[in-house]
C-alpha cells in the first residue's frame, strides 16, 4: 500500500470512528441543548472527513468500490438536508436527515468490513446492506412519532366555525 493511501486509510478510520461516536452521543443528548448542537457539529465535521477520505480511497481503488462512493454521497446529502432543517418548528425533517445519514454511514461500514469481521463473515452479503436499516427503522419511527407529538406545527389547525 502506498504511503498516500495509508494516510487516507488512517484519516478515514479516525473520521469514521469520530462520526459513529459523536453521532450516537448527539442522538442521546437532550435535543436543542448545547451538548446536542456541539455533538451534531462534530458529527457533521467527522462525517465530512469520512466521506472525503472515503471518496479519495474509492477513486484510488477504482473501479472496485463505486457503491461505497455512492453511499458516501448519500450520507453527505442526507446530513446536509438534516442540518438545513435544524431549528424549524417541526424538527422531523432534521431527525430524518441526520438519522438516515447515520444509517447510510453504517451501511457503508458493514458492506466494506462485514465480510472481514469474525462471525459477520458467515452472513450473506445482502445482510450488510439491509441490517443497519432494519435495526434503525423502528428507532427512527419511534423518535419521529415522539417528535410529532411535541411539535407545535404537528397539531391540527383549529376548525373554522
N, C-alpha and C positions, 0 to 999 in steps of 0.2 A: 504494500500500500504506500502510495506516495505521501510525502510529508504534508502537502496541502490537503489531501484527502483525509489524513488522520486529524488534522486541525479541525476540519469541518465535522468529522465524527465526534470529536470531543465537545465542540461547541453545540452540536445537535443534541447530544446526550444531556449535557448540562442544561440547555434551554428546555428540553423536554421534561426533565425531572422538575425543573422550576415551574413549568406550566402546570404539570399534574398537581404538584403540592399547592401552589398558590390558587389554582382553580378550585380545588377541593376546599381549601380554607375559606375562600370567598363565598362558596356555597353555604358553608356552615356559619359564617359570620352574620351578625344581625344586619338585616337589609337596610340600606340607607345610612348606616353608621360609617364612621371614619375608617374602621378596620376593613369593612366590606369594600369601600371605594379604593383604599390603598392596595388591598389584595387583588382587586379586579384590575387595577392598572398594572400591577406586577404580572398578573396572568396574561394580559394583552401584550406586554413587552416580551415576556418569555415565549409566548406562542408565536409572536412575530419572529423571534430569533430561531425557534424550531422550524418554522415554515421557510425562512430564508436559507438556513443551513441545509434543511431537507431538500429544498429546490436545487441548491448547489450540488448536493450529493446525487440527486436524481439525474441532473444534467451530466455530471461526470460519469455516471454509470449507465447512461442512455444506451440502449432502449429497454433495459431490464425493469425499470421502475416508473413507468408513466402513471400507473394507478396511485402511487404514493404522491406524485406531483399533483394529481387531481385532488386527492384528499387534503393536501396542504392548502390548495386554493379554496376548497370548500370550507375548511376550518377557519381560514383567514376571513373569508367573505361573511360567514355566519357571525364571527366575533365582531366584525365591523358593523354589521347590522344590529347586533345586540348592544354594542357601545353607543351607536347613534340613537337607540331607543331609550337610553337611560334617562331618568328624571321625568318621564312622561307620566300623566295621571294614571294610566294603566301601564304597569311595568311588565305585562305579559310578553310583549314582543322582545323586551330586554332579556327576560328569563329564557325564552325560547331560543333566541340567537346565541346567547352565551352558553347555554347548556348543550345545544346542538353542536357548537364548535368544539366543546369538550369531548363530546361523543365522537366526532369526526377525528379528533386528535388521537383518542384511544383506539379507534378502529385502525388508523394508520400504524400505530404501535403494534397491535396484535397481528395485523396482516403481515407486517415485516418480521416480527420477532416470535410470534406464536409457534411457528414450526421449529424454532430452535430452543424453546423452553421445555424443561422437564415436565412430564405429564401432558402439557398442552400439545406437544408434538404428536401425540396419539390421536388428536381430534382431526376431523376432516377440515380442509382449508375454508370451507364455507362458514364454519363456526366463527372464525376470526373476523369475518365480515359482518356477521349479524349479532354476535353476543353483546358487544357494547350497547347497541341499540335496544336489544331485548332487556338488558338489565336497567338501562336508563329510562325507558319508556314509562313504566309505572311511577317512577320517582318524578319525572317531568310532569306527567298528568296530575299527580297529587299536588305538586308545587303550583301548577297553573290554576287548578281549582281553588286552592287556598288564596292565591293572589287575586283571582277574580272576585272572591267573596270580600276581600279587603279593599279592592279598588273602587274609588268613587264613581268612575265612569262605567263600571260594570253593572251598576244598579239600573233598573228600568226607569225611564223618564216618567214623571208624573203624567197621568192621563188628563187630557183636556176635557172640560165639562161642557 
